[in-house]
Amino acid sequence: MFVMISGCSGGGKSTLLAELARRGYAVVAEPGRRIIAEARGGDERTLPWVDAAAFARRALEMSVADYEAASGLTFFDRGIVAAAVAIAAARGEFPTSAVARFRYDQLFLAPPWPEIYVNDADRRHSLERALLDYESVRRTYLDAGYEPVMLPRATLSDRADFLLDHLGV
């Protein structure tokens, strides 16, 4: 079973994935942060603040590779749909075939959570930008036929328990 955890930037997704990994579950880290780390180690042209289109294309490429490499119960942080939205936002053609072909079995959305939103070296965009991006991603998942489960704003342990209880694991 492939479980997508998506939603608002700064909404606690990566922290939740780290908790799931700590509990022994297979997780796939957010492509965006991995691309930034990769770019800082060499070719900085794929940094989102240098070339948003190159960043989005690399995110889709990485997300598809992650999907194809995964097996069994796996939790993903962002992924194919978020990358597709980023490609469209960078004035590219929306990759409809990738969104249709690579489907996740369950979607959990982390809602905006302004109280925990922070910028860092990799997250340079404003909360306002994060809210706009969240709405685009949420709408795209709905348009693609997903029925999201909203993650509660709760302690990390409670949030992880909610997700696992909902999945019956």
DAURHU-V785876 format. One record per pair of residues at least 6 apart in sequence whose C-alpha atoms are under 8 Angstrom apart, sorted by the first residue. I is the first residue (numbers start at 0). J is the second residue. Records with the same first field share a line. If there is no record, write none. Layout:
I=J / J
This chain:
0=70 / 71 / 72 / 73 / 103 / 104 / 105
1=70 / 71 / 72 / 73 / 74 / 75 / 103 / 104 / 105
2=72 / 73 / 74 / 75 / 103 / 104 / 105 / 106 / 107
3=74 / 75 / 76 / 77 / 78 / 103 / 104 / 105 / 106 / 107
4=12 / 74 / 75 / 76 / 77 / 106 / 107 / 108 / 109
5=12 / 76 / 77 / 78 / 81 / 106 / 107 / 108 / 109
6=12 / 77 / 107 / 108 / 109 / 110 / 111 / 133 / 136 / 137
7=108 / 109 / 110 / 111 / 112 / 129 / 130 / 132 / 133
8=111 / 116 / 129 / 130 / 133
9=111 / 112 / 113 / 115 / 116 / 117 / 129
10=109 / 110 / 111 / 112 / 113 / 115 / 116
11=109 / 115
12=76 / 109
13=28 / 29 / 76
14=155
15=155 / 158 / 159
16=26 / 28 / 74 / 75 / 76
17=26
18=155 / 156 / 159
19=25 / 26 / 159
20=26
24=72 / 73 / 74
25=72 / 73 / 74
26=73 / 74 / 75 / 76
27=65 / 73 / 74 / 75 / 76
28=75 / 76
29=75 / 76 / 77 / 78
30=58 / 61 / 62 / 76 / 77 / 78
31=54 / 58
32=121
34=45 / 46 / 54 / 57 / 58
35=45 / 46 / 47 / 121
38=44 / 45 / 46
43=49
44=50 / 53 / 54
45=51 / 53 / 54 / 57
46=53 / 54
47=53 / 54 / 55
51=85 / 89
52=85 / 86 / 89 / 90 / 91
55=82 / 83 / 85 / 86 / 89
56=82 / 86
58=78 / 79 / 82
59=78 / 79 / 82 / 83
62=78 / 79 / 82
63=78 / 79 / 101
66=101
79=97 / 98 / 101
80=98 / 136 / 139 / 140
81=136
83=93 / 94 / 95 / 98
84=93 / 135 / 136 / 139
86=92 / 93 / 94
87=93
98=143
99=143
105=145 / 146 / 147
106=145 / 146 / 147 / 148
107=147 / 148 / 149 / 150 / 162
108=137 / 147 / 148 / 149 / 150
109=149 / 150 / 151
110=149 / 150 / 151 / 152
111=130 / 133
112=152
113=126
116=126
118=124 / 125
140=146 / 147
141=147
150=158 / 161 / 162
151=158 / 161
152=158
